[in-house]
Amino acid sequence: MALTLILIFGIVVFAGVNLLIYYLSKRNDKRKTKLGICMLILSPAVFYGTLQLAAIFDNGGFGAGIFALLYGVLFFINGIIILWISA
């Protein structure tokens, strides 16, 4: 149950960040590029935050690490896609 809540929270944060980027950029490519770079810079913080949140519910740490790695990489790839769209 707790891992499901973390997964839902991750999806909501991911979707919220995407909506925020597209809402703030409003067809301005320079602004979209800056926000894409900020998303790339924040990827390690997202990885670390997800790891700390998921580690509470995983005693061994392997599942939390895999979950945090997948979510961090997904966040990073999303930043690259935003940069690619703005170019």
C-alpha positions in Angstrom: 0.0 0.0 0.0 2.8 2.4 0.9 4.7 1.7 -2.2 1.6 2.3 -4.3 1.2 5.7 -2.7 4.8 6.5 -3.5 4.3 5.5 -7.1 1.2 7.6 -7.4 3.0 10.6 -5.8 5.8 10.2 -8.3 3.4 10.1 -11.2 1.6 13.2 -9.9 4.9 15.1 -9.4 6.1 14.1 -12.8 2.9 15.2 -14.5 2.8 18.4 -12.4 6.3 19.3 -13.4 5.5 18.8 -17.1 2.4 20.9 -16.9 4.3 23.6 -15.0 7.0 23.7 -17.7 4.5 23.9 -20.6 2.4 26.5 -18.7 5.4 28.7 -17.9 7.0 28.5 -21.3 3.9 29.4 -23.4 5.5 28.8 -26.8 8.7 30.6 -25.8 11.6 28.5 -26.8 14.2 30.3 -24.8 12.2 29.9 -21.6 11.5 26.2 -22.4 15.2 25.6 -22.9 16.0 27.2 -19.5 13.3 25.1 -17.8 14.6 22.0 -19.5 18.1 22.7 -18.2 16.6 23.2 -14.7 14.9 19.9 -15.0 18.2 18.2 -15.9 19.9 19.9 -13.0 17.2 18.8 -10.6 17.3 15.1 -11.7 19.9 14.1 -9.0 17.7 15.8 -6.3 14.7 13.9 -7.5 16.7 10.7 -7.4 17.9 11.3 -3.9 14.5 12.4 -2.6 12.8 9.3 -4.2 15.5 7.1 -2.7 15.1 8.5 0.8 11.3 8.3 0.6 11.2 4.7 -0.8 14.0 3.5 1.6 11.6 4.0 4.5 9.5 1.1 3.3 12.3 -1.2 2.0 14.6 -2.7 4.6 17.1 -4.2 2.1 17.3 -1.1 0.0 17.6 -2.9 -3.4 14.0 -2.2 -4.4 14.2 1.4 -3.3 17.4 1.9 -5.3 15.9 0.4 -8.4 12.7 2.5 -8.0 14.7 5.7 -7.4 17.0 5.0 -10.4 14.1 4.4 -12.7 12.3 7.5 -11.6 15.5 9.6 -11.7 16.3 8.4 -15.2 12.8 9.0 -16.4 13.0 12.6 -15.0 16.3 13.1 -16.8 15.1 11.7 -20.1 12.0 14.0 -19.9 14.4 17.0 -19.5 16.3 15.9 -22.6 13.0 15.6 -24.5 12.0 19.1 -23.4 15.3 20.4 -24.7 14.9 18.6 -27.9 11.4 20.0 -28.4 12.6 23.5 -27.7 15.5 23.3 -30.3 
